[in-house]
């Protein structure tokens, strides 16, 4: 499935199990690697770009509609079209990152968004504003794809869930900044206020471009280019121990089709490996059963994350609060800031739980909470809509359930989508596979965002949230029956996990392979949880 296997041959078997003596392992579970932590933060800052755009547009559209005399349809298209435009960046990002590297792809994302933000801030009319969103959308597409891929590739297995959730943390930080920007500039003159809201988004992209200069390149990309010496130095800095660094390097070399006994600093690698040749054939035309299952899992989790209506809530929260009974702009924007605070707070909690509780328990709990919140929100908004007088308890329930919905989304479905989809693809297919996940994510988000206002008029706002609740229920069933636990797995172990996959296995965490059981005083560094159990029992 990985490496430089010709298309007409079967994929190579997984690499043999590696063991290291217990004497060289730390007695306690490893502390978080500070260098990997810093790299993850810098890479994940790209996600601020999308978050800020989502957050700021929720308030800016109020004033854009008044200033440019736009219809509801034009406003809906303006809000959601960036997600469609981002497809260009997402589709190009996989190939680009294979050619120029993960690090410089991040720089490119920031540069493109910078231009787009400036254009939006200077827009004299609706058409020019749409062009600015087109440019910014390409930058967002690049950023969304590359941040989780880079973070997953640089992170040790013991903290990969924690570190790979950072892009979602920064999306929420960006949303929060957008909400605050709305509130800060809401009292400015009409023609100036919304332009400042949009134009100030160029600032994070400049900070991002400067920060990237301090980042190393992804060790997995370096190996794919045959730059083993550089990859080893990066792995030594980002692993929990020298033994784990050596094991990670050996696994990556196997995945890239480089012999294990090759220890040169620079080696020749086929163009097929180094630049992703033939990847689309392996993903779409002739996938192995394991690749097919990975694709369904990755695309499914991205689809359901957005189809449950999160971007509709975040983008149109002022309108939802207006429907719930908050009349003034200031009240609506203030309540929207509260949404941002709740969303950001719970995503921070999620980052610390991912590597302790696991992906599946958090995801299922999160989606279950979303279903209940959407049902309560739909009911309360329907009661408000049908009542001639103000029903105070229904208003309180509507506002509270918006908060519980974003809270339960942020504790699981938000971060886990990016963590899970970035870690399950094999090395050779990771960039393009992750790009496809982002494409599904952004298309679904764009359709939901643009359809929300017409949908609310057609079946009422309460009815729209009942629909989202039904979709979230289907999502829970899909996650329960199809997604295996990946907590603590090495990235190169995903082939084995999905190769022998049955849906009933998804109900439990993956069990240790009998062939990997160790009966002598040596332990395997394959899954973090098993390693901890073995070291504690010895």
N, C-alpha and C positions, 0 to 999 in steps of 0.2 A: 504493500500500500504506500510505502514511502521510499525515498531513495531514488536511484536512477534505473529502476526496473523497466525494461522495455515494455511497450504496451501489449505485446502479444505473449508475455510471460506472466506467470503467477507471481504475486508479491512475496518478498522474502519473509521468512519467519521472524518473530520478535527476537531481539538480542538475548543472549543467555543471561541468566540472573547473576548479578555481581554481588559479592560479599566483601565486607571488610572486617578485620578483627575488632572485637568489642573494645579492645584496649585503646584504640585511637578515636573512639566516639566519646562525646561529652557525657558525663553522668546524668546531666539534667537536659530536658528539652531545650533546643537552641533559643537564644534571645533573637528578637527581630533584627535582621541585618540592616544597619543604618544606611549603608551605601545604597542597597537596593531600595530602601524606603525613600531616599532622596531622589533616585532616578524615577521611581514611580510617580512621585509628586510632580516633578518637572514635566514628565510625559503627559500626565493626566490633566495638566493645566489646559491642554488643547480643548478639553471638553467644556471649559468655561464659555467658549465661543458660542456653542449651541445653546447652553443654558441661558446666557445673557440674552440672546436673541428671542428665545421663547418667553422669558420673563418680561423683557421690556416691551415686546409687541403686545402683550396683554393689556397694558395701559396706553401705549402709544396709539393703538388703533382707535381709541375713543376720540383722540384729538385729530388724528389723520382724517377720520370720517367727517368731522366738523370743518376742517380746513380745506380739504380737497373735494368736499361734497360727494363722498363715495357712497354707493349702495351697500347693503348688507352682503350681497353676493361678492362685490369687489373686495370688501374687507375680509370675508372668509377666504377668498383666493389669496389675498395678500398675506394672511396669517399662515396658511398651509402650504403655499407654493414653494417656500424655501426647502421644505422636506423633499419635494420632487426634484428641485434643482440640485440638491445634495447628492442625488444618484450619480451625477456625472463625476463628482469627486470620489464617491465611494467605489464606483466601478474602476476608475483610473488608479486609485490608491494602491490596490494590490500589486499591479504591475510596476507602478512607480517605486514602491517600497522595495520590491525585489531588485530593481535596477540601481537606485541611488542610495538605498538603505533606509532603515526605519527613522533614524535621527533626522536626516535632511528632508524626509517627507513631512515630518512635524513642522520644520521651518517653513516649508512650502505652504502648508495649511494655514499657518499664521499670517503669512504674507498675503495670500489670496483674500482671507477674511478682512485684513486691514483695509485693502482697497475697497472691498464691498461695503464696509461700515462707513468709510468716508463718502462714498457715492450716495448711500442712503441718507446720510446727514446733510448732504447738499442738494437733495432731490427737489426740483421746483414743481414737479407734477407727478401724477400717478404712474405714468409710463416710465419715467426716469427712476422712480422708487422701485418699480418692479425689476429694472435692470440691475440696480444695486443689490437687490435680494438674490438675483441670479448669480452674481459674482460671489456674494457672501455664502450662498448655498453650496457652491463648489468647495470653498474652504471648509465649511462645516462637514461636508462629506468626507474629505480627506482626514479631518481631525477625528471624526467618530470611528473610522476604521482603524487608524494607526495607533491611537492611544492604548486600547486594551491589548492589542497584539504585542506592542513593544513591552508593556508592563508584564504580560504573561511570560514572555520569553526571557526577561531579565530576572524574574522572581524565583527564589528557591521554593521548593514544594511546600515547606512548612508554613509559609506565609503568603502563598500565591493568591488565595481567596481574599485575604485582607488587602493586599497591594493592588490586585486587579479590580477591586471594587472602587478604587480611587476615581476612575473616569466618571462614574455615576455621582460620587461625592462632589466633584467639581462641576458637573452639570447642574446639580442642585445649588451649589454656591453661585454659579452664574445666574440661575433663575432668581435667587435671592437678591443679587446685585441689580438685576433688571427691575425687580419690584421696587427696590429702594430708589433706583433712578427715576422710575415713574413718579413716585411720591415727591422726590426732591425737585423735579422739573415741572410738576403739574401746575404750579402757580406762575410759570413764566408766560409771556405772550404766546398766543395760540400758534403763530407761524414759527416761533423759535423753539418752544418747549419740546415738541415731539422730535424735531430734528436733532436737538442736543441729546435726547434719550437714545436715539439710534447711533449718532456719530461717535458718542463717547465709548462705544463698543470697540473702537479701534485700539484703545489703550491696552487691554489685556493681550492682544496679539503682539504688540511690541515687546512687552515683558516676557512673553513666551519665547520669542525669537532669541532674546538675550540669554534666557535661562538654558536653552537647549545646548548652548556652547559648552556647558559644564557636564553634559551627559555623555556616557560612552555609547558606542553602537551596540545593537543587540548581538549577544554571543552566537545565537543561532543563525542570524544573517551572516555574520563573519565566517562561520564554518561553511555555509553554503557558497561563500566566495573563495574558500580554500585558505582563509587567513586564520590558521589554527593558533598561532602564537598570540595574536591579539585576543582571540576568543578565550583562550586559557586565562589571560590576565584579567579579563572582565569577569569570568566565572569565579576566579579566586576572590574577587572583591564582593561578588553578589551572592555567594553560597554561604551556608552556615558553618562549613568546615572544609578543609582541604580534601578530605575523602569524598564529600558530596560534590565538590567542584570537579574532581577527576571522574566521578561516575556520570555527572551531567555531560561532560565533554565526550565521554565514550559513547553515551546514548545518542547524542546529537550527531556524532560522526557516523554512527551506524545508520541513523535516519537519513543522512545526507549521502550515503553510499561511499563513505571514506573508510578504508580498512582500519581496524582497531590498532594495528601495530604501526601505523603511520604517525610519527611524532615530529615531522618537519613543521617549521613555523609557517611556511607557505607551500601549498600543494595545488596542483592543477585539478580543477573541478569541471565537469562537463557543462556546457552552456545550458543544457536541459535542466540541470540542478540549480545552477547559480542564478539563472534569470527566469525560472519558472516555466520553461518550455513544456508544453503538453499537459499543463495542469487542468485546463478546462475540460479536456477529454476525460481525464481521470475523475473529475467532479461530476460531470453532467452526462457524458455519452457512455462511458464504460466504467462506472464506479464499482468497486468491490462491495459486497454486502455490508462490511463495516463502514465504508465511506457513505453508502446510501443512508445508513442509520444515523450517522453523524450529521449528515445534511438535513434529514427530517427533524432531528432534535434541535439543531441550531436555527433553522428557518422557523420551526414551530414556536420556539420560545420567543424569538423576535416578533413574530406576528402577534401572538397573544399579549405580549407586553403592551403593544400600542392599541390593539383592537379593543382592549378593556376600557379605553377612553381617557387615559391619563393626560394626554396633551390637550384634549378638549377641556378638561377641568383646569389645567394650568393656564392655557391661553385665554379661555373665556370665563375665568373665575369672577371678574368684575360683573359680567352679565348674569352669571349664576347668582351672585349675591344681590344683584338688582332684582332678579326674579324672586329671591327669598325675602325681599323687603327693605334692603338698604338703598336709599334713594340718591344720596349725593355722591359725586365722584370721589370725594375725600374718604367717605365711609367705605366705599367699594375698594379703593386702593389700599386703605389701611387693613381691611380684612384680607386682602390679597397678600400683603406683607406677612400677616399671621400664617397664611398657608405656606409661604416660603420658609418661615422659621420652623414650623412643624416638619416640613418635608426635609429640610437640611438636618435637623436634630436627629430624626430617625434614621437617616442614611448613615450618620456617624455611628449610631448604635450598631447598625447592620455590619459595618466594616469589622467590628471586633467579634462578631458572632459567627462569621462565615467559616473561619478555620477551627472554631470550637464546636459548633453545633452541626455544621455541614450544610450543603446546598439544598438538599431535598426538604428537610424539616422546615427550614426558613421559608423556602419557596411555597410549600403547601400551606403553611400557616398564613403567610402573606396574602395569597390569592383567596383563601377562605375568608379572611377579614375584609378583603376588597368586595367579595360577593355580598356580604352582609351590609357593608357600608353603602354600596350602590343601591341595594334594595330599599334601605331606609331613606336614602336621599331621594330616590324616585318617588317613594310614597309621600314624603313630606312636601316635595315640590308639587305633586299632583293635588294634594289637599289645599295648598296655598293658591294654586291656579283655579281650583273649583270653588273656592270660598269667596264670597262677596266682601266679608270683613277680614281684617288682619288676624290670623290665627297665630298667636305669639309662640305657643309651644312648637308649632310646625316650623316657624322661622328659626327657632333655637336648634331644633333637630337638623334642619337643612344645613345650617352653618357648621354644626358639630360634626355631621357626617362627611362634609367636604374635608374637614380636618382628619377624621379617622381614615378616610379613603386614601389621602396622600400619605398618611403615616404608615398604613399597612402596605401600601405599594412600596414605599421607600425602605421598609425593613426587609424586603425579600425580592419581589419581582423586578424592582428597579435595578439594583446592583447585580443580582445573580444572572440576569440576562447577559450582561457584558462579560462577567467572569466565566460563565459556563461556555458561551459560544467561542470565546477566545482560547480556551484551553483544550477543547475536544478535537480540533482538527490536527492531523499529522503535519509535521514540519513543512513538507513540500507544498502542501495544499492550504496552509494556514492563512496566508495573505488573501488569496482569492476567495477562500471559504468564508473568512470573516467579512470580506467585502460583500458577499452575497447576503449574509445576515443583516448587514447595515442597510443594504438595498431594500430588503423586505421590511425592516424596521421603519425606514423613512417613507416608503410608499404607503404603508399602512397609516403612519402618523399623518401624512399629507392628506390622504383620503378622509380620515376621521376629522381632521381640523377643518377642511373645506366643506365637509358635509354636515357639520354639527349645527350651524344656524338654520339651514333648510330643514334638517331633520327635526330640530326643536319646533319649528313652525308646523311641520307636518304631523308629528305625533306628540307634541308638547315636550317641554324640557324634561319633565318627569318620565315620560315615555322613553326618551332617549337614554336615560340612565337605567331604566329597566332593561333596555336592549344591551347596554354595556354589561349589566349584571349577568344576563344570560350568557354572553360571550365569555365572561370571566369564569362561569361555572363549567363551561366546556373546557376552558384552559386548565382548570384544576384536574379534571379527569385525564386530560392529555399528559400533564406533568406527572400525575400519580402512576400512570401505566407505562410511560415511555422513557422517562429520564432516569438513568442510573446515577448513583452518587459518585462524585469525582473528588471528594475531599481527600487531600494528602497524596493523590496519585501523581507520579511524574508525568510530564507532558508526553513523553515517549511511550508511556504505558497505555494510552488511550486506545491504541489499535487493539490490544488484547481485550480491554474492557468492552468495546463495542463489537468485536468479532464474534464472541460467544453470547451475545445479548439475547435475552428473552424477556418479554414484557413483565412476567411474574418476578423476574430478578430485580426489577426496578423498585419493588416494595421494600427491599432491604439494602443496606450498604454492601458493596462488593466484598465477598469473603476472600480470604487468602487462598491463592492457588496451592494445592497440595505439593506441586512440584517445586514451589518456592519455600516450603517449610524447612527451617534450619534446625538440625539436631545437634550441632556442635557449637562451641563458643564463638560463633560468628553470626552476625545479623545482617539482614538485607536492608539497604537504604532504597526501598522502592516506594512504600507509602509511609507517610509521616506517622500515621496513627499506629501502624503495625510496628514501626521502629521504636516508638515510645513504649509500647506495651512490652516489646522484647527487652529493651534496656532496663525497664523497671523490674521485670521479673527475674533478671539474671543475677 
